[in-house]
Amino acid sequence: MIDNALRPEARSLRINDEAPGFSARSTAGEVSLADYRGRWVLFFSHPADFTPVCTSEIIAFARAKERFAAFDCDLLGVSVDGLYSHLAWLRDVERTFGIQVEFPLIEDPSMAIAQAYGMLDSASPSSATVRAAYVIDPKGVIRAIVWYPTNIGRSVDELLRLVEALQVSQSEGASTPEGWRSGGVLLEQPATTMKEAATTGEVTGAWYYRERIT
């Protein structure tokens, strides 16, 4: 069930939008997005249960659950398949691969959540969602959106890096450069006036590119 108060406008969701609220059945019982306020959430969709790429991803997410928890980030999955399909799939994953999936996997057979988040490709011949991932901050605001096509698996390591980079950028008031990793150099915000540009250029060389000195 989608929270009408948080139902988005007709346009697609964007970074810094409030994440649409919902309540739904999951493999861990009834789940509400409001339950996660105060923590970061990686909310991701997968096209369908019992499919090869989705299976590889669900195993990788399950293995990385504690790594996300180290950043106070919970995992929350969704697909348009029903709850009993989810339960059968996750039981088979445990039996076949020895992996327990301990985060909730939400059912969305009415496609209400998928539609609210724009997870359905209008050009798709089926109801399968794209591989969408939304990083939601403790205030319920979408901080990042990542989409992959259905036939390409996501990188869980990259999503972990993204969550950490968002948190560090926020806490330090700085930006992260290409390929940034934990403990790496941060970038200062660029100058916004001619006076600032002239002053910082004398010190660092390029006024528009300043590494933070620690």
ZIDA-V494512 format. One line per field, one symbol per residue. psi: psi as a letter, one per 40 degrees, with the letter a starting at -180 (. if undefined). burial: 1 if it has 24 or more other ideal C-beta (glycine too) atoms within 12 Angstrom, else 0. A space follows every 10 residues. Layout:
# ZIDA-V494512
psi: ???
burial: ???
This chain:
# ZIDA-V494512
psi: hhhddehiad iiiiheihhh iihiiiefah hhdddeheii hhhiiidiif iddddddddd dddedddddd ffhihhiiie iidddddddd ddddddefhh heihhiifde edddddefeh hdeieaehii gihhhhieef hheihhhiid ehiihddddd dddddddddd defiihiheh iheiiihiii ieiddddddd dddechdehh ihh.
burial: 0100010100 0010001111 1111111100 1110010011 1111111110 1001101111 1111100100 1011111111 1110110011 0010000010 1111111100 1111111111 0000001111 1111111001 1111110101 0011010011 1111111110 0001110001 0000011100 0000000001 0000000001 0000
